C-alpha cells in the first residue's frame, strides 16, 4: 500500500475513534452521521459525460428458463451492453447480461444450476441468503476455470503460506445444488472469488434469485408486473464507456487489491438500477411490490420517496415480516434486501415520484423515477398479519461470541486475523442458536453464510425499525456493537462470515466457521 493512502486511512480511523465513540455514547448515531457523512468508501469519478437522469426505461432482468425440469445452466461470458446511452460497455455477466437472469425458484423444489465459465478469470458463485450444502455455497477457493485457460493458485495469502490443498479447481463448469428448503425471500447470486470479488461483481457478475412459497402466494400482495425486482448499485466509467475500477492488477490474475486511496471501498458516480443509469418506470396508480437490493460494492443508501411518501415494509433479507412496518426512509447497506409496497394511488395521474438517496448531495442522490400514467383496478391489499415465523428466545442461545471487524495494520480483519482459508473462527452446532456480537471501526455490512439471524440490539439499545425480521446481512456502523441471535439450520460443514463491503472482503475481512 502506498504510504500516502495508508496515512489517510489511519487519520480517518483516529478521527472516528476520538469522535465516533463519544458521539454514539452521548447522542446516538445521528451525531456520528453528521460528522462523517456516512461515507463508506471513496468516490471514483467517470471520465465520460454523464447522462441526464430519467431518460432510459427501467429494464427488468429476464427469468432464467430451465434446460430441463429442475436444472438450469448459466454461462459466465463477456458481452457488450449499452449502459451509458451512446456508448457500449463490456460486461462480465451470467449469460452475458448485467444483471444476470433471475432464478425463479419454489420452496421444496430443489434445483441444480450448472455454471459454465468462459471468462479470462476464475469464478465462484455464491447464492446470497441461500441455505445450501457447503460444497455449493461458493467457497472463495472453490473455483471454476475456463476450459481453455489455466490457473495457478498463489502460494500465499496475506503474508501466510497457502498450500494447494486449500484450492478446488473445476475445469470449464460445475454444478451447484440448491435444495430450496427455505421461506420465500428475495435472494441474489454473485461472484465470490477470493481476493477478486469486488472487481468481478463490479463488471457484472450478479443476478436475482427469488424464492416463492404457498404462504407468500396466498397473501393479497401485488403480483405479476406489479412485483418488481430492483438491483441498485453504482459504477464509474472510462471515456470509451468501459467500467472504471482502481485494481492494482487490471488482469485480475496475479495481484489483488485496489489503489490505496480506495481501500475503504469503491463508490461510483453513476447509480444503476437493473443495469440502467437513473431509469424511469411507468406505473399505474396502484400498489407495487418493490424488491430492493443494494448490490453496490461499498455505497450505502438511505432511500426515500420525493415528494414524500411511505414504504410499507413486508419483508427483509429472509422473507416476510410478522406484520407490515411503515418507513419514510430505509437505510440499506451492501448485500441487504427489503421487500416494500408503495401505493402510487397516493399521487396524481401524470405526476412523478423519485426514489432518492438522502445520504448523497450530488447526482448520486437520484436513484430512479416512477411516472404514474393512469388509474387501474387494484385487487391487492396489505394484511395486518403477514407471517408467523418461528422465533426462538435469546435465552436458548448456547454461547456468545465476539467478532471485531477492524483495520489491522494494512488489512481489514476479523478479531485481528486476516482471512486464511480453512481456519475456522467458530464451531457452532447444527440446530442451535448463538448470540454473536459484531463490533466495528467503520461501516461494515456483516454477512453470514447459511445462518439467519435476528438483530437484538445496537450498542445496548433496541434495534432500528429497519432491523426487523430474519436477516443474513446487517449494517454495523462505526464504533457500534450489534448483537444478533444466530440460528444454524440446514447443513453441517464449512461456511463463512465476512464484511460485504467487497473491497474489505477482498482485503482479508472474512472468516470460516464450521457447523458441526
C-alpha positions as CSV (number, residue, x, y, z in Angstrom):
1,X,0.0,0.0,0.0
2,X,1.2,3.5,-0.8
3,X,2.3,5.5,2.2
4,X,0.1,8.4,1.5
5,X,-3.0,6.2,1.2
6,X,-2.2,4.4,4.4
7,X,-1.8,7.7,6.2
8,X,-5.2,9.0,5.0
9,X,-6.9,5.8,6.2
10,X,-5.2,5.9,9.6
11,X,-6.0,9.5,10.1
12,X,-9.7,8.7,9.4
13,X,-9.6,5.8,11.9
14,X,-8.1,8.0,14.6
15,X,-10.8,10.7,13.9
16,X,-13.6,8.1,14.2
17,X,-12.0,6.7,17.4
18,X,-12.0,10.1,19.0
19,X,-15.3,11.5,17.8
20,X,-17.4,8.5,16.8
21,X,-17.4,6.5,20.1
22,X,-18.2,9.7,22.1
23,X,-21.0,10.6,19.7
24,X,-22.5,7.2,19.8
25,X,-22.4,7.1,23.6
26,X,-23.6,10.7,24.2
27,X,-26.1,11.3,21.5
28,X,-26.7,8.3,19.3
29,X,-25.8,7.5,15.7
30,X,-27.3,10.7,14.3
31,X,-24.4,12.8,15.5
32,X,-21.8,10.5,14.0
33,X,-23.7,10.5,10.7
34,X,-23.5,14.3,10.6
35,X,-19.7,14.2,11.4
36,X,-18.8,11.5,8.8
37,X,-21.4,12.0,6.1
38,X,-21.9,8.2,6.4
39,X,-19.3,7.8,3.6
40,X,-18.5,4.1,3.2
41,X,-15.8,4.5,0.5
42,X,-14.0,6.8,-1.9
43,X,-15.9,8.0,-5.0
44,X,-14.3,7.1,-8.3
45,X,-15.4,9.6,-11.0
46,X,-16.3,8.7,-14.5
47,X,-14.3,10.0,-17.5
48,X,-17.2,10.5,-19.8
49,X,-20.2,12.9,-19.8
50,X,-22.9,11.5,-17.5
51,X,-26.4,11.0,-19.0
52,X,-29.3,13.1,-17.9
53,X,-31.4,11.2,-15.3
54,X,-34.7,9.5,-16.1
55,X,-34.1,9.3,-19.8
56,X,-33.9,5.5,-20.1
57,X,-36.6,3.0,-19.2
58,X,-36.1,0.5,-16.3
59,X,-35.1,-2.9,-17.7
60,X,-36.5,-6.0,-16.0
61,X,-34.0,-8.9,-15.9
62,X,-35.3,-11.9,-17.9
63,X,-36.3,-15.0,-16.0
64,X,-34.0,-18.0,-16.5
65,X,-35.6,-21.0,-18.2
66,X,-34.6,-24.5,-17.1
67,X,-32.8,-26.6,-19.6
68,X,-34.9,-29.5,-18.2
69,X,-37.0,-29.7,-15.1
70,X,-35.0,-28.7,-12.0
71,X,-31.9,-27.9,-14.0
72,X,-30.5,-24.6,-15.1
73,X,-27.4,-23.6,-16.9
74,X,-25.8,-20.1,-16.7
75,X,-22.8,-19.2,-18.8
76,X,-20.4,-16.6,-17.5
77,X,-19.1,-14.7,-20.5
78,X,-18.1,-11.3,-21.8
79,X,-20.6,-9.3,-23.8
80,X,-21.3,-5.7,-24.8
81,X,-24.2,-3.7,-23.3
82,X,-25.4,-0.2,-23.8
83,X,-25.4,1.2,-20.3
84,X,-24.5,4.8,-20.9
85,X,-26.6,5.9,-23.9
86,X,-24.4,6.2,-27.0
87,X,-21.6,4.1,-25.7
88,X,-21.1,0.4,-25.1
89,X,-19.7,-1.4,-22.1
90,X,-18.0,-4.8,-21.9
91,X,-19.7,-6.7,-19.1
92,X,-18.9,-10.0,-17.5
93,X,-22.3,-11.4,-17.0
94,X,-24.2,-14.6,-16.3
95,X,-25.4,-15.4,-19.9
96,X,-23.6,-12.2,-20.9
97,X,-26.1,-9.9,-19.2
98,X,-25.9,-7.5,-16.3
99,X,-27.8,-8.2,-14.2
100,X,-27.9,-11.9,-14.9
101,X,-31.1,-13.9,-15.5
102,X,-33.4,-14.1,-12.5
103,X,-33.7,-17.6,-11.0
104,X,-37.4,-18.0,-10.1
105,X,-37.4,-20.8,-7.5
106,X,-40.0,-22.5,-5.4
107,X,-39.7,-23.8,-1.8
108,X,-39.4,-27.6,-1.7
109,X,-38.4,-27.9,-5.4
110,X,-34.6,-28.4,-5.4
111,X,-32.6,-27.2,-8.4
112,X,-29.2,-27.8,-9.9
113,X,-27.5,-24.8,-11.5
114,X,-24.6,-25.5,-13.8
115,X,-22.3,-22.5,-14.1
116,X,-20.0,-22.6,-17.1
117,X,-17.1,-20.1,-17.1
118,X,-15.9,-18.6,-20.4
119,X,-14.2,-15.6,-18.8
120,X,-10.4,-15.0,-18.6
121,X,-10.5,-15.3,-14.8
122,X,-11.6,-18.0,-12.3
123,X,-15.0,-17.6,-10.6
124,X,-17.0,-18.9,-7.7
125,X,-20.8,-18.4,-7.4
126,X,-22.5,-17.7,-4.1
127,X,-26.3,-17.8,-3.6
128,X,-26.5,-15.0,-1.1
129,X,-29.0,-15.9,1.6
130,X,-29.3,-19.5,0.5
131,X,-29.5,-22.5,2.8
132,X,-27.1,-24.5,0.7
133,X,-24.8,-27.5,1.3
134,X,-21.2,-26.4,1.9
135,X,-20.0,-27.8,-1.4
136,X,-22.4,-25.5,-3.3
137,X,-22.0,-22.4,-1.1
138,X,-19.5,-20.6,-3.3
139,X,-16.4,-21.0,-1.1
140,X,-13.8,-18.5,-2.3
141,X,-11.1,-21.0,-3.2
142,X,-13.6,-23.4,-4.9
143,X,-13.2,-22.1,-8.4
144,X,-14.4,-22.7,-12.0
145,X,-11.7,-22.0,-14.5
146,X,-12.5,-21.7,-18.2
147,X,-11.6,-24.9,-20.1
148,X,-9.4,-23.0,-22.5
149,X,-7.3,-21.4,-19.7
150,X,-5.1,-22.5,-16.9
151,X,-4.8,-21.1,-13.4
152,X,-2.0,-21.4,-10.9
153,X,-3.1,-20.7,-7.3
154,X,-0.9,-18.3,-5.5
155,X,1.4,-19.9,-2.9
156,X,0.5,-17.5,-0.2
157,X,-2.3,-15.2,1.1
158,X,-1.9,-12.0,3.1
159,X,1.6,-13.0,4.2
160,X,1.0,-16.6,5.1
161,X,1.7,-19.8,3.2
162,X,-1.3,-21.4,1.4
163,X,-0.8,-24.9,0.1
164,X,-2.6,-26.3,-2.9
165,X,-4.9,-28.4,-0.7
166,X,-6.9,-25.2,0.1
167,X,-7.9,-24.9,-3.6
168,X,-10.5,-26.8,-5.6
169,X,-10.4,-26.1,-9.4
170,X,-13.2,-27.2,-11.8
171,X,-12.4,-27.1,-15.5
172,X,-15.0,-25.4,-17.6
173,X,-18.1,-25.8,-15.5
174,X,-19.5,-27.1,-12.2
175,X,-22.9,-27.9,-10.7
176,X,-24.3,-26.1,-7.7
177,X,-27.1,-28.0,-5.8
178,X,-29.7,-25.8,-4.2
179,X,-32.3,-27.6,-2.0
180,X,-34.5,-24.5,-1.8
181,X,-35.8,-25.7,1.6
182,X,-36.4,-22.2,3.0
183,X,-39.1,-19.5,3.2
184,X,-40.0,-17.3,0.3
185,X,-37.5,-14.4,0.1
186,X,-35.5,-12.2,-2.3
187,X,-32.0,-13.6,-2.7
188,X,-29.3,-12.9,-5.2
189,X,-26.3,-14.7,-6.6
190,X,-22.9,-13.2,-7.3
191,X,-19.2,-14.0,-7.8
192,X,-17.3,-14.9,-4.6
193,X,-13.7,-15.5,-5.8
194,X,-11.1,-14.9,-3.1
195,X,-9.4,-11.5,-3.3
196,X,-11.2,-10.5,-6.5
197,X,-14.9,-10.4,-5.6
198,X,-15.0,-6.6,-5.8
199,X,-13.8,-6.1,-9.4
200,X,-15.6,-9.2,-10.7
201,X,-19.0,-8.1,-9.3
202,X,-18.3,-4.6,-10.5
203,X,-18.0,-5.9,-14.0
204,X,-21.4,-7.5,-13.8
205,X,-21.4,-11.0,-12.2
206,X,-24.6,-10.7,-10.2
207,X,-28.3,-11.6,-10.5
208,X,-31.6,-12.1,-8.6
209,X,-32.9,-15.4,-7.2
210,X,-36.5,-15.2,-6.0
211,X,-37.9,-18.0,-3.8
212,X,-41.6,-18.3,-3.7
213,X,-43.9,-20.4,-1.4
214,X,-47.6,-21.0,-0.6
215,X,-47.6,-18.6,2.4
216,X,-46.4,-15.7,0.3
217,X,-48.6,-16.6,-2.7
218,X,-51.7,-16.7,-0.5
219,X,-51.4,-13.1,0.6
220,X,-53.2,-10.4,-1.5
221,X,-49.9,-8.6,-2.2
222,X,-49.1,-7.0,-5.6
223,X,-48.3,-9.7,-8.2
224,X,-47.2,-10.1,-11.8
225,X,-45.9,-6.9,-13.4
226,X,-46.5,-5.1,-10.1
227,X,-43.9,-7.2,-8.4
228,X,-40.6,-5.6,-9.4
229,X,-37.0,-6.6,-8.5
230,X,-34.7,-3.5,-8.3
231,X,-30.9,-4.2,-8.2
232,X,-29.4,-0.8,-7.1
233,X,-25.7,-0.3,-7.5
234,X,-23.1,2.3,-8.5
235,X,-20.4,2.3,-11.1
236,X,-17.9,4.5,-12.8
237,X,-17.0,4.6,-16.5
238,X,-14.0,5.3,-18.7
239,X,-14.1,7.7,-21.6
240,X,-14.8,4.8,-24.0
241,X,-17.7,3.5,-21.9
242,X,-15.9,0.6,-20.2
243,X,-16.2,0.1,-16.5
244,X,-13.6,2.1,-14.5
245,X,-12.2,0.3,-11.3
246,X,-9.0,1.0,-9.4
247,X,-7.5,-2.5,-9.5
248,X,-3.8,-2.8,-8.7
249,X,-3.7,-5.6,-11.3
250,X,-6.3,-5.0,-14.2
251,X,-5.8,-8.6,-15.4
252,X,-7.3,-9.8,-12.1
253,X,-5.0,-12.8,-12.2
254,X,-2.0,-12.0,-10.1
255,X,-2.1,-9.2,-7.6
256,X,-5.3,-8.5,-5.6
257,X,-6.4,-5.2,-4.2
258,X,-7.1,-1.6,-5.2
259,X,-5.2,1.6,-5.2
260,X,-4.5,2.8,-1.7
261,X,-6.9,5.7,-1.9
262,X,-9.8,3.2,-2.4
263,X,-9.1,0.7,0.4
264,X,-12.1,1.9,2.4
265,X,-14.3,0.9,-0.5
266,X,-15.1,1.9,-4.1
267,X,-18.1,4.1,-4.9
268,X,-19.1,5.1,-8.4
269,X,-20.7,8.3,-9.5
270,X,-23.4,6.7,-11.7
271,X,-26.4,5.0,-10.0
272,X,-27.6,2.0,-11.9
273,X,-30.9,0.2,-11.3
274,X,-31.1,-3.2,-13.1
275,X,-28.1,-2.1,-15.1
276,X,-29.6,1.2,-16.3
277,X,-28.5,4.7,-15.2
278,X,-31.2,6.6,-13.3
279,X,-34.0,4.9,-15.1
280,X,-37.7,5.6,-15.2
281,X,-40.6,3.2,-14.8
282,X,-44.1,3.9,-15.9
283,X,-46.6,2.6,-13.3
284,X,-50.3,2.6,-12.8
285,X,-51.9,4.4,-9.8
286,X,-51.9,1.1,-7.8
287,X,-49.8,-0.7,-5.2
288,X,-46.5,-2.1,-6.4
289,X,-44.2,-4.5,-4.6
290,X,-40.5,-3.4,-4.9
291,X,-37.8,-5.9,-4.1
292,X,-34.9,-3.6,-3.1
293,X,-31.4,-5.0,-3.3
294,X,-28.2,-3.0,-2.6
295,X,-25.7,-4.6,-4.9
296,X,-23.1,-1.9,-4.6
297,X,-19.5,-2.7,-3.6
298,X,-19.4,-0.2,-0.8
299,X,-22.1,2.5,-1.1
300,X,-24.8,2.8,1.5
301,X,-28.2,4.3,0.8
302,X,-30.9,5.9,2.8
303,X,-33.8,5.6,0.5
304,X,-36.8,7.9,0.4
305,X,-39.6,9.0,-1.9
306,X,-39.8,12.5,-3.3
307,X,-42.3,14.0,-3.0
308,X,-42.8,12.5,0.4
309,X,-44.4,9.1,0.8
310,X,-44.2,5.9,2.8
311,X,-42.6,2.5,2.2
312,X,-44.6,-0.3,3.7
313,X,-42.1,-3.0,4.5
314,X,-43.4,-6.5,4.2
315,X,-40.1,-8.5,4.1
316,X,-36.4,-8.4,5.0
317,X,-33.4,-10.4,3.8
318,X,-35.1,-13.7,4.7
319,X,-38.7,-13.2,3.8
320,X,-41.9,-11.9,5.2
321,X,-42.1,-10.0,8.5
322,X,-44.7,-10.9,11.1
323,X,-46.6,-7.6,10.4
324,X,-46.0,-4.7,8.0
325,X,-43.9,-1.7,9.0
326,X,-44.1,1.8,7.7
327,X,-41.0,3.8,7.0
328,X,-40.4,7.2,5.5
329,X,-36.7,6.3,4.9
330,X,-34.9,3.0,4.6
331,X,-31.2,2.5,5.2
332,X,-29.8,-0.2,3.1
333,X,-26.2,-1.4,3.1
334,X,-24.4,-3.7,0.6
335,X,-26.0,-7.1,0.4
336,X,-29.2,-6.2,2.3
337,X,-32.7,-6.6,0.8
338,X,-36.0,-5.1,1.7
339,X,-39.4,-6.0,0.2
340,X,-41.7,-3.0,0.3
341,X,-45.0,-1.9,-1.1
342,X,-45.5,1.6,-2.4
343,X,-49.1,2.8,-3.1
344,X,-48.9,5.1,-6.2
345,X,-52.6,5.9,-5.9
346,X,-51.5,8.5,-3.4
347,X,-50.1,10.6,-6.2
348,X,-51.9,12.4,-9.1
349,X,-52.1,10.8,-12.5
350,X,-49.3,12.2,-14.7
351,X,-47.0,13.1,-11.8
352,X,-43.6,11.6,-11.0
353,X,-42.1,10.1,-7.8
354,X,-38.4,9.9,-7.4
355,X,-36.6,7.3,-5.4
356,X,-33.7,9.2,-3.8
357,X,-30.7,8.5,-1.5
358,X,-30.7,11.1,1.3
359,X,-27.1,10.2,2.1
360,X,-25.9,11.9,-1.1
361,X,-26.0,15.6,-2.2
362,X,-24.7,15.2,-5.8
363,X,-26.1,13.4,-8.8
364,X,-26.0,10.1,-6.8
365,X,-28.9,11.5,-4.7
366,X,-31.2,10.4,-7.5
367,X,-31.8,6.6,-7.8
368,X,-34.7,6.2,-10.3
369,X,-38.1,7.7,-11.1
370,X,-41.7,6.4,-11.3
371,X,-44.2,8.0,-13.6
372,X,-47.8,7.5,-12.7
373,X,-49.6,7.1,-16.1
374,X,-53.2,6.0,-15.4
375,X,-55.6,4.6,-12.9
376,X,-56.3,0.9,-12.9
377,X,-58.1,-1.8,-10.9
378,X,-56.1,-2.9,-7.8
379,X,-57.1,-6.2,-6.2
380,X,-54.1,-6.0,-3.8
381,X,-54.0,-5.2,-0.1
382,X,-51.6,-5.4,2.8
383,X,-52.8,-7.7,5.6
384,X,-52.2,-6.7,9.2
385,X,-50.7,-10.2,9.7
386,X,-48.2,-11.4,7.1
387,X,-46.5,-14.4,8.6
388,X,-45.8,-16.4,11.8
389,X,-42.1,-17.2,11.6
390,X,-40.6,-19.3,14.3
391,X,-38.6,-17.0,16.6
392,X,-36.5,-18.7,19.4
393,X,-36.0,-16.7,22.5
394,X,-32.5,-15.4,23.2
395,X,-32.4,-17.5,26.4
396,X,-31.9,-20.6,24.2
397,X,-28.6,-19.3,22.9
398,X,-25.8,-21.8,23.7
399,X,-23.0,-19.3,23.7
400,X,-22.0,-15.7,23.0
401,X,-19.2,-14.9,20.5
402,X,-17.4,-11.6,20.0
403,X,-16.4,-10.7,16.5
404,X,-14.4,-7.5,15.9
405,X,-14.3,-6.0,12.4
406,X,-11.4,-3.7,12.2
407,X,-8.4,-2.4,10.2
408,X,-5.4,-4.5,11.3
409,X,-2.1,-3.0,10.1
410,X,-2.8,-2.5,6.4
411,X,-5.5,-5.2,6.1
412,X,-9.2,-5.5,7.1
413,X,-9.5,-8.3,9.6
414,X,-11.9,-10.1,12.0
415,X,-10.6,-10.4,15.6
416,X,-7.2,-9.2,14.3
417,X,-6.8,-12.0,11.8
418,X,-6.9,-11.5,8.1
419,X,-8.6,-14.3,6.2
420,X,-6.9,-17.7,6.0
421,X,-8.9,-20.4,4.2
422,X,-9.6,-23.5,6.3
423,X,-9.0,-21.9,9.7
424,X,-12.4,-21.8,11.5
425,X,-13.2,-18.9,13.9
426,X,-16.1,-20.7,15.4
427,X,-17.7,-24.2,15.5
428,X,-21.4,-23.9,16.2
429,X,-23.6,-27.0,16.4
430,X,-26.4,-27.7,13.9
431,X,-29.8,-26.9,15.3
432,X,-28.6,-24.4,17.9
433,X,-28.7,-20.7,18.3
434,X,-25.9,-18.4,19.4
435,X,-25.5,-14.7,20.2
436,X,-22.9,-13.1,18.0
437,X,-21.7,-9.6,18.9
438,X,-20.3,-7.6,16.0
439,X,-18.1,-4.6,16.7
440,X,-16.5,-2.3,14.1
441,X,-14.3,0.7,13.4
442,X,-16.0,1.7,10.2
443,X,-19.1,0.8,8.1
444,X,-19.1,-3.0,7.9
445,X,-22.1,-4.7,6.5
446,X,-21.7,-8.2,8.0
447,X,-23.0,-11.2,6.1
448,X,-23.2,-14.7,7.4
449,X,-23.5,-17.7,5.0
450,X,-26.0,-20.4,5.7
451,X,-27.2,-19.0,9.1
452,X,-30.0,-16.5,9.5
453,X,-30.3,-14.1,12.4
454,X,-32.4,-11.5,14.2
455,X,-30.9,-8.3,15.5
456,X,-31.3,-8.0,19.3
457,X,-29.7,-4.6,20.0
458,X,-27.4,-1.8,18.7
459,X,-24.9,-0.6,21.3
460,X,-27.1,-1.8,24.1
461,X,-30.2,0.0,22.7
462,X,-33.2,-1.5,20.8
463,X,-32.6,-2.4,17.2
464,X,-33.7,0.0,14.5
465,X,-37.1,-0.5,12.9
466,X,-35.4,-1.4,9.7
467,X,-33.6,-4.3,11.5
468,X,-36.9,-6.2,11.8
469,X,-37.3,-9.8,10.6
470,X,-34.9,-12.6,9.8
471,X,-31.7,-11.4,8.2
472,X,-28.4,-12.6,6.7
473,X,-26.7,-9.2,6.4
474,X,-26.6,-6.3,9.0
475,X,-25.1,-2.9,8.7
476,X,-22.6,-2.4,11.6
477,X,-21.8,1.2,11.8
478,X,-18.6,2.9,13.1
479,X,-17.8,2.1,16.7
480,X,-21.1,0.3,17.2
481,X,-21.8,-3.1,18.7
482,X,-24.6,-5.1,17.1
483,X,-25.9,-8.1,18.9
484,X,-27.6,-10.8,16.8
485,X,-29.4,-14.1,17.6
486,X,-28.0,-16.5,15.0
487,X,-29.7,-19.8,14.1
488,X,-27.8,-22.6,12.5
489,X,-30.0,-24.9,10.5
490,X,-29.8,-26.9,7.3
491,X,-26.4,-28.4,6.8
492,X,-23.1,-29.2,8.6
493,X,-19.8,-28.2,7.1
494,X,-17.6,-25.2,6.3
495,X,-19.2,-21.8,5.9
496,X,-18.1,-18.1,6.1
497,X,-18.9,-14.7,7.5
498,X,-17.4,-11.5,6.1
499,X,-17.9,-7.9,5.5
500,X,-20.0,-7.2,2.4
501,X,-18.1,-4.1,1.5
502,X,-16.4,-6.0,-1.3
503,X,-13.1,-4.2,-1.0
504,X,-12.9,-5.0,2.7
505,X,-13.8,-8.7,1.9
506,X,-11.0,-8.8,-0.8
507,X,-8.5,-7.3,1.7
508,X,-9.0,-10.0,4.3
509,X,-12.2,-9.3,6.2
510,X,-13.6,-12.8,6.1
511,X,-13.5,-15.9,8.4
512,X,-14.6,-19.5,8.2
513,X,-16.8,-21.3,10.7
514,X,-17.6,-25.0,10.8
515,X,-21.1,-26.2,11.6
516,X,-20.7,-29.5,13.5
